[in-house]
Amino acid sequence: MIRIDAMWLATEPLDMRAGTETILARVVRVFGAAQPHHAYLFANRSATRMKVFVYDGLGMWLAARRLNKGRFVWTDGHGEFAVGLNADQWDALIKGLPWQTFAADHAIRVV
């Protein structure tokens, strides 16, 4: 439905009451700019809810996901503000699985 060329995970928690304008401001602050066809992912402090912001070049999309049980496996970024994700990592993340184990070459690097 929406073309997404890159996915970015923000490491700082987001207040889930934030709307598109607030999240756009956060994207610009954290990532430097809202790039067309990039998805920006944010979670709340407890990592039970996630918001995905996408700018498609014409308008903005904002989607939310909540897990009924468990938490999203998030990251502290080890000092980074954002982490790039590949498609396999995205699939694992939205299911609540440990996405860090999926590298681009499918090699397991974290146990």
Secondary structure, DSSP 8 states (H G I E B T S, - for coil): ----SEEEEE-S---TT--HHHHHHHHHHHHSS--TTEEEEEE-TTSSEEEEEEE-SS-EEEEEEE-SSS------GGG-SEEEE-HHHHHHHHTTS-GGG--TT------
